[in-house]
């Protein structure tokens, strides 16, 4: 205990300034990270709501139709491999996984659910 007191007593004024600046920097980073996570989470929620809205579902259906049309223009041997894999459910699943990874990495990791990829048709 005496050794700790001696060490603290031996820290110079510049040392204390450095410690205070380092602690301040850490606090700023923690606060900024929380605000950043909140912002990312809000963006994820807005994306999810947009996809689940009536207008968003129409846009999603148009995007899926475009992808499926683009697949029909591909050579037969490519279609043979892609058609069994690419459908409405797999496209929506890919969008959900992407949003989920963004939420896990930068946000709070809350669950993302977009209507249209459920097996029984319910959400």
C-alpha positions in Angstrom: 0.0 0.0 0.0 2.9 2.3 0.8 4.4 1.6 -2.6 1.2 2.7 -4.3 1.1 5.9 -2.3 4.7 6.6 -3.3 4.0 5.9 -6.9 1.0 8.2 -7.0 3.0 10.9 -5.2 5.8 10.6 -7.8 3.5 11.4 -10.8 4.3 14.8 -12.2 1.9 17.5 -13.2 2.3 16.5 -16.8 1.6 12.9 -15.9 -1.7 13.8 -14.3 -2.6 15.9 -17.3 -1.9 12.9 -19.5 -4.0 10.6 -17.3 -7.0 13.1 -17.3 -6.7 13.5 -21.1 -6.6 9.7 -21.6 -9.6 9.2 -19.4 -11.5 12.0 -21.2 -10.7 10.5 -24.5 -12.0 7.0 -23.4 -15.2 8.6 -22.1 -15.7 10.4 -25.4 -15.2 7.2 -27.3 -17.7 5.3 -25.2 -20.3 8.0 -25.5 -19.8 8.3 -29.3 -20.0 4.5 -29.7 -23.3 4.5 -27.9 -24.7 7.3 -30.1 -23.3 5.6 -33.2 -24.9 2.3 -32.2 -28.3 4.1 -31.6 -28.1 5.8 -35.0 -27.3 2.5 -36.8 -30.1 0.7 -34.9 -32.5 3.5 -35.9 -31.5 3.2 -39.6 -32.0 -0.6 -39.4 -35.5 -0.2 -37.9 -36.4 2.4 -40.6 -35.1 0.0 -43.3 -37.2 -2.8 -41.9 -40.3 -0.7 -41.6 -39.8 0.5 -45.2 -39.5 -3.0 -46.5 -42.6 -4.1 -44.5 -44.8 -1.1 -45.6 -47.2 -1.5 -48.5 -45.1 0.6 -50.8 -41.9 -1.2 -49.7 -43.5 -4.5 -50.4 -44.3 -3.3 -53.9 -40.7 -2.1 -54.5 -39.4 -5.4 -53.1 -41.7 -7.4 -55.4 -40.5 -5.2 -58.4 -36.9 -5.9 -57.4 -37.5 -9.6 -57.2 -39.3 -9.6 -60.5 -36.3 -7.8 -62.0 -33.9 -10.3 -60.6 -36.0 -13.2 -61.9 -36.3 -11.6 -65.3 -32.5 -11.1 -65.4 -32.0 -14.8 -64.6 -34.1 -15.8 -67.6 -31.7 -13.8 -69.8 -28.7 -15.8 -68.6 -27.4 -18.8 -70.5 -29.3 -22.1 -69.9 -26.3 -23.7 -68.0 -26.2 -20.8 -65.6 -30.0 -20.8 -65.1 -29.7 -24.5 -64.3 -27.6 -23.7 -61.3 -29.2 -20.5 -60.2 -33.0 -21.1 -60.6 -33.3 -23.7 -57.8 -31.4 -21.3 -55.4 -32.8 -17.8 -56.2 -36.4 -17.2 -55.3 -38.4 -14.6 -53.3 -37.6 -16.2 -50.0 -33.9 -16.5 -50.6 -33.6 -12.8 -51.8 -35.5 -11.6 -48.7 -33.4 -13.9 -46.5 -30.3 -12.3 -48.0 -31.6 -8.8 -47.2 -32.5 -9.8 -43.7 -29.1 -11.4 -43.1 -27.3 -8.3 -44.4 -29.3 -6.0 -42.1 -28.8 -8.4 -39.2 -25.1 -8.4 -39.7 -25.0 -4.6 -39.8 -27.1 -4.5 -36.6 -24.8 -7.1 -34.9 -21.6 -5.3 -35.9 -22.5 -1.7 -35.5 -25.8 -1.5 -33.7 -27.4 -3.3 -30.8 -27.9 -6.7 -32.5 -31.7 -6.6 -32.4 -33.7 -9.0 -34.6 -34.5 -8.0 -38.1 -37.7 -9.4 -39.8 -38.9 -8.6 -43.2 -42.4 -9.8 -44.4 -42.5 -12.2 -47.3 -40.0 -14.9 -46.5 -42.0 -17.0 -44.0 -42.8 -20.6 -44.9 -46.4 -20.4 -43.8 -46.9 -16.8 -45.1 -47.4 -15.3 -41.7 -45.2 -12.7 -40.0 
